[in-house]
Amino acid sequence: MTVIVREFVPDDAPAAVRVRRSAAPYTVTTPASMLNERRAAPPARRYLMLVAERDGEVVGYGNAGLVHEAPEPGQAFVTPVVDPAHRGHGVGGLLLRAAEEHLAALGAREVYAWVRDEPECLEFARTRGYRSTRTLRYLRLELASAALPEPPAALPPGVELRTAADFAADPRPLFAADSEATADEPTDIPFGLGDYEEWLADTWEDPLLDRELTVVALVDGAVAAFSAAHTDGEGRYVSAMTGTVRAHRGRGLATLAKTESLRRARAAGCVEAYTSNDSANGPMLAINRRLGYEPCATEVRHVRSLG
């Protein structure tokens, strides 16, 4: 049986989405979002998308690029994904090798990858020189039957709940809040969101972003917290990012926004919700436990020096 690795082309999107879903069912992606991922990648990222064919069938997908927003140059990422039914045939190794060669040619020094917390996947990373650094917890909520908190009888003084759709004419205040919240996320590589135009293409125009379900908490008219919602049109909802600007933390505004987003998602027909948190992000893990989320998967971040 022959395995071939080649560059992704737009017609590969449905098959690549199927591979992603089979390998990581706790994530949400669609052909449209995958194509936007390719279109929106800034030139400085030097983004590469790959597929692996086994006897003519797409059974693997990979991507790689530079973390161009990082303060220290030479940081990079790679994500090889293989349909579980086709593991053990060298597909992942070929995807990883092609991605690493691409990054090495760009001068990358350190490559980071998320690895499913399963013996087979961890061993794959270890034998290729990757070492573990931190963990990411994925959680699932049976949204259709979840006992979500009732809306408060009254919002705190000065607090107002809106949606991202209300910012369609000028989403810059959401960009500013997203940038500040993202900068404080636990991570191995400190980075920002890049410039506003990159954020528009990569985040605001992502087909997964449901602006009607993305809830924004305002305090005295200014964005204070938000909970961004991704949906796939098939009943699945993902909290893409929930954050609060520094001046308003500790007031429960993120919980307020996320809970309202979940209520709206259920009313819109979403039946299951997913979210993820770095293991060091205690505040958001606590919020999600209170909302009824339960662990469904863990990924371990790994790093390798290309030296």
For each residue, the residues with C-beta under 8 A, 3 or more apart:
1: 54 55 89
2: 54 55
3: 52 53 54 89 90 91 94
4: 52 53
5: 50 51 52 53 60 62 94 95 98
6: 50 51 53
7: 48 49 50 51
8: 12 16 38 49 50 51 61
9: 12
10: 13 35 38
11:
12: 8 9 15 16 51 58
13: 10 16 17 31 32 34 35
14: 17 18 31
15: 12 18 19 51 57 58
16: 8 12 13 19 20 34 49 51 58 61
17: 13 14 20 21 29 30 31 34
18: 14 15 21 22 58 83
19: 15 16 22 23 58 59 60 61 81 82 83
20: 16 17 23 24 27 29 61 81
21: 17 18 24 25 27 29
22: 18 19 25 83 84 85
23: 19 20 81 82 83 84 116
24: 20 21 27 81 116 297
25: 21 22
26: 138 140 274 276 296 297
27: 20 21 24 238 274
28: 208 230 231 232 236 237 238 274
29: 17 20 21 33 34 208 232
30: 17 33 34 207 208 232 233
31: 13 14 17 34 35
32: 13 35 36 207
33: 29 30 36 37 206 207 208
34: 13 16 17 29 30 31 37 38
35: 10 13 31 32 38 39
36: 32 33 39 40 201 205 206 207
37: 33 34 40 41 49 63 202 206
38: 8 10 34 35 41 47 49
39: 35 36 201
40: 36 37 198 201 202 205 206
41: 37 38 45 47 65 202
42: 45 68 194 198 201 202
43: 46
44: 66 68
45: 41 42 65 66 68
46: 43 65 66 68 102 106
47: 38 41 63 64 65
48: 7 63 64 65 99 102
49: 7 8 16 37 38 61 62 63
50: 5 6 7 8 60 61 62 63 64 95 98 99
51: 5 6 7 8 12 15 16 58 60 61 62
52: 3 4 5 58 59 60 61 62 82 91 94 95
53: 3 4 5 6 56 57 58 59
54: 1 2 3 57 59 60 86 89 91
55: 1 2
56: 53
57: 15 53 54
58: 12 15 16 18 19 51 52 53 61
59: 19 52 53 54 82 83 85 86 91
60: 5 19 50 51 52 54 80 81 82 83 86 91 92 94 95
61: 8 16 19 20 49 50 51 52 58 80 81 95
62: 5 49 50 51 52 78 79 80 81 95 96 98 99
63: 37 47 48 49 50 78 79 99
64: 47 48 50 76 77 78 79 99 100 102 103 111
65: 41 45 46 47 48 68 76 77 103
66: 44 45 46 75 76 103 106 108
67: 70 75 76 77 112 189 191
68: 42 44 45 46 65 194
69: 191 192 193 194
70: 67 73 75 189 190 191
71: 190 191
72: 75 189
73: 70 107
74: 107 108 109 110
75: 66 67 70 72 108 109 110 112 189
76: 64 65 66 67 103 106 108 110 111 112
77: 64 65 67 111 112 113
78: 62 63 64 96 99 100 103 111 112 113
79: 62 63 64 113 114
80: 60 61 62 92 95 96 99 113
81: 19 20 23 24 60 61 62 95
82: 19 23 52 59 60 86 87 91 92 95
83: 18 19 22 23 59 60 86 87
84: 22 23 87
85: 22 59
86: 54 59 60 82 83 89 91
87: 82 83 84 91 92 120
88:
89: 1 3 54 86
90: 3 93 94
91: 3 52 54 59 60 82 86 87 94 95
92: 60 80 82 87 95 96 124
93: 90 96 97 124 128
94: 3 5 52 60 90 91 97 98
95: 5 50 52 60 61 62 80 81 82 91 92 98 99
96: 62 78 80 92 93 99 100 128
97: 93 94 100 101
98: 5 50 62 94 95 101 102
99: 48 50 62 63 64 78 80 95 96 102 103
100: 64 78 96 97 103 104 111 306
101: 97 98 104 105
102: 46 48 64 98 99 105 106
103: 64 65 66 76 78 99 100 106 108 111 306
104: 100 101 107 108 306
105: 101 102
106: 46 66 76 102 103
107: 73 74 104
108: 66 74 75 76 103 104 111 306
109: 74 75 305 306 307
110: 74 75 76 303 304 305 306
111: 64 76 77 78 100 103 108 303 304 305 306
112: 67 75 76 77 78 133 188 189 301 302 303
113: 77 78 79 80 125 130 301 302 303 304
114: 79 136 299 300 301 302
115: 121 122 124 125 130 132 299 300 301 302
116: 23 24 121 297 298 299 300
117: 121 122 135 297 298 299 300
118: 121 122
119: 122 123
120: 87 123 124
121: 115 116 117 118 124 125
122: 115 117 118 119 125 126 132 300
123: 119 120 126 127
124: 92 93 115 120 121 127 128
125: 113 115 121 122 128 130 132 302
126: 122 123 130 131
127: 123 124
128: 93 96 124 125 304
129: 304 305
130: 113 115 125 126 302 303 304
131: 126 302 303 304
132: 115 122 125 300 301 302
133: 112 188 300 301 302 303
134: 186 188 278 279 280 300 301
135: 117 278 279 298 299 300 301
136: 114 276 277 278 279 298 299 300 301
137: 276 277 278 279 285 295 298
138: 26 274 275 276 295 296 297 298 299
139: 274 275 276 277 288 293 294 295 296
140: 26 272 273 274 293 294 295 296
141: 146 262 272 273 274 275 291 292 293 294
142: 145 146 271 272 292
143: 146 237 262 265 266 270 271 272 273
144: 266 271 272
145: 142
146: 141 142 143 262 266 273 291 292
147: 292
148: 259 262 263 266 291 292
149: 259 291
150:
151: 260 263
152: 155 256
153:
154:
155: 152 159 160 161 256
156: 159 251
157:
158: 219 220
159: 155 156 217 218 219 224 253 256
160: 155 217 218 221
161: 155 215 216 217 218 256 257 260
162: 166 167 215 216 218
163: 166 211 212 213 214 215 216 264
164: 167 168 171 174 209 211 212 214 215 216 226 228
165: 168 211 212 214
166: 162 163 216
167: 162 164 170 171 173 174 216
168: 164 165 171 211
169:
170: 167 173
171: 164 167 168 174 175 200 204
172: 175 176 196
173: 167 170 176 177 222 223
174: 164 167 171 177 178 204 216 223 226
175: 171 172 178 179 193 196 199 200 203 204
176: 172 173 179 180 223
177: 173 174 180 181 223 224 225 226 243 245
178: 174 175 181 182 193 199 203 226 228 241 243
179: 175 176 182 183 192 193 199
180: 176 177 183 184 243 245 246
181: 177 178 184 185 226 241 243 244 245
182: 178 179 185 192 193 241 243
183: 179 180 190 192
184: 180 181 243 246
185: 181 182 243 278 281
186: 134 278 280 281
187: 190 191 278
188: 112 133 134 301 303
189: 67 70 72 75 112
190: 70 71 183 187
191: 67 69 70 71 187
192: 69 179 182 183
193: 69 175 178 179 182 198 199 203
194: 42 68 69 198 199 202
195: 198 199
196: 172 175 199 200
197: 200 201
198: 40 42 193 194 195 201 202
199: 175 178 179 193 194 195 196 202 203 204
200: 171 175 196 197 203 204 205
201: 36 39 40 42 197 198 204 205
202: 37 40 41 42 194 198 199 205 206
203: 175 178 193 199 200 206 209
204: 171 174 175 199 200 201 209
205: 36 40 200 201 202 209
206: 33 36 37 40 202 203 209 230
207: 30 32 33 36
208: 28 29 30 33 230 231 232 238 240
209: 164 203 204 205 206 214 228 229 230 240
210: 213 214 229 230 231 237 265
211: 163 164 165 168 214
212: 163 164 165 264 268
213: 163 210 229 231 237 261 264 265 268 270
214: 163 164 165 209 210 211 226 227 228 229 261
215: 161 162 163 164 226 227 229 257 258 260 261 264
216: 161 162 163 164 166 167 174 223 225 226 257
217: 159 160 161 223 224 225 226 253 254 256 257
218: 159 160 161 162 221 222 223 224
219: 158 159 222 224 248 253
220: 158
221: 160 218
222: 173 218 219
223: 173 174 176 177 216 217 218 226 245
224: 159 177 217 218 219 244 245 247 248 253
225: 177 216 217 242 243 244 245 248 253 254 256 257
226: 164 174 177 178 181 214 215 216 217 223 241 242 243 257
227: 214 215 239 241 242 254 257 258 260 261
228: 164 178 209 214 239 240 241 242
229: 209 210 213 214 215 237 238 239 240 261 265
230: 28 206 208 209 210 237 238 239 240
231: 28 208 210 213 236 237 238 265 268 270
232: 28 29 30 208 235 236
233: 30
234:
235: 232 269 270 271 272
236: 28 231 232 270 271 272 273 274
237: 28 143 210 213 229 230 231 262 265 270 272 273 274
238: 27 28 208 229 230 231 273 274 275
239: 227 228 229 230 242 258 261 273 274 275
240: 208 209 228 229 230
241: 178 181 182 226 227 228
242: 225 226 227 228 239 254 257 258 275 284 287
243: 177 178 180 181 182 184 185 225 226 254
244: 181 224 225 248 249 251 253 254
245: 177 180 181 223 224 225 248 249
246: 180 184 249
247: 224
248: 219 224 225 244 245 251 253
249: 244 245 246
250:
251: 156 244 248
252: 255 256
253: 159 217 219 224 225 244 248 256 257
254: 217 225 227 242 243 244 257 258 283 284 287
255: 252 258 259 287 290 291
256: 152 155 159 161 217 225 252 253 259 260
257: 161 215 216 217 225 226 227 242 253 254 260 261
258: 215 227 239 242 254 255 261 262 287 291
259: 148 149 255 256 262 263 291
260: 151 161 215 227 256 257 263 264
261: 213 214 215 227 229 239 257 258 264 265
262: 141 143 146 148 237 258 259 265 266 273 291
263: 148 151 259 260 266 267
264: 163 212 213 215 260 261 267 268
265: 143 210 213 229 231 237 261 262 268 270 273
266: 143 144 146 148 262 263 269 270 271
267: 263 264
268: 212 213 231 264 265
269: 235 266
270: 143 213 231 235 236 237 265 266 273
271: 142 143 144 235 236 266
272: 140 141 142 143 144 235 236 237
273: 140 141 143 146 236 237 238 239 262 265 270 293
274: 26 27 28 138 139 140 141 236 237 238 239 296
275: 138 139 141 238 239 242 288 293
276: 26 136 137 138 139
277: 136 137 139 281 284 285 288
278: 134 135 136 137 185 186 187 281
279: 134 135 136 137 285
280: 134 186
281: 185 186 277 278 284 285
282: 285 286
283: 254 286 287
284: 242 254 277 281 287 288
285: 137 277 279 281 282 288 289
286: 282 283 289 290
287: 242 254 255 258 283 284 290 291
288: 139 275 277 284 285 291 293
289: 285 286 292 293
290: 255 286 287
291: 141 146 148 149 255 258 259 262 287 288
292: 141 142 146 147 148 289
293: 139 140 141 273 275 288 289
294: 139 140 141
295: 137 138 139 140 298
296: 26 138 139 140 274
297: 24 26 116 117 138
298: 116 117 135 136 137 138 295
299: 114 115 116 117 135 136 138
300: 114 115 116 117 122 132 133 134 135 136
301: 112 113 114 115 132 133 134 135 136 188
302: 112 113 114 115 125 130 131 132 133
303: 110 111 112 113 130 131 133 188
304: 110 111 113 128 129 130 131
305: 109 110 111 129
306: 100 103 104 108 109 110 111
307: 109
